[in-house]
Amino acid sequence: MDAQATSREARKTVKHGSHKRIVLAILKCRGPMSDHRLEYWAERLGVTGSSARGRRAELVKLGNVKPAGVVRLPNGRPAISWRAV
């Protein structure tokens, strides 16, 4: 799915729900990613990075999001990659 299609899909979610739904839609549409990358996509849809991380943590507790592995951030540090279940 391309970036425009992801944005359209996420905008549909915005009309019908919460930041938690937006975060889950991003992970479903864009695939596994670190919180760093999740913040990028969330901010494009009007959700702050801090809110996106918090909603992702809630989704982990609910079992809707799970770790997918470890990736390197642009600064070289390791980070957990998250995926929608």
C-alpha positions, 0 to 999 in steps of 0.5 A: 500500500502506498503512502497516499492509500495509507493516509486515506485509510487512516483518515477514514479511521479518524472520522470514526474513532480514537487515536488508538484506532489510528495507531492500529491502522498505521501498523496494519497499513504500513507494517511493522515499525519502531515507535520512531517511525510510528510517530512520523506517520501519526504526526502526519495524521494529527496525532502527537508522537507522545500520544502515538507511543501511549496508544501503542502501549495500550494496544500492546496490553490489549494484545492487538500489537506485538513486538516484531523484532529489533531495528536500528534507529537513524542514530544507530540505537536499537529499538523494538519494531511493533506489528499489528496482530 
